[in-house]
Amino acid sequence: MKIAITIALTLVSILAMAQQTAYEWPITEVSDNDASKIEWIQETRDLGEIKHNVPVSVSFEFKNIGNAPLIIGNVKASCGCTTTYYPEKPIAPGELAKIEATYNAKTLGAFTKTITVFANTDEAAKKLYIKGVVLE
């Protein structure tokens, strides 16, 4: 019985740690020669006027201009109205990649949404923005 309880507690602890790391990227010290660095093509995407209740997707392209593989640990949108997709495999030095975001335009009027990217770079959390106006 004690063994079963110990195993159950161990599994619960492992799952709790796994969920926590999905939202917080561990920051470690890296020398400049070994760092991965992101160069963003655009950090803000203006969608202009978009239709109400019609989801709109955009891409944020970037390049790893560092000397080490770039790992995107997580990407979080500022609200449930925006979904994201990001590369789960390491991005090699010199390689291009993109993060995709889809905004579901359910509310009329002007909007600005934040997408936070957590990566193994010197700037552990980077904010990207989508904005526009939702019309009927």
Secondary structure, 3 states (H helix, E strand, C coil): CHHHHHHHHHHHHHHHHHHHHCCCCCCCCCCHHHCCCEEECCCEEEEEEEECCCCEEEEEEEEECCCCCECEEEEEECCCCEEEECCCCCECCCCEEEEEEEECCCCCEEEEEEEEEEECCCCCEEEEEEEEEEEC
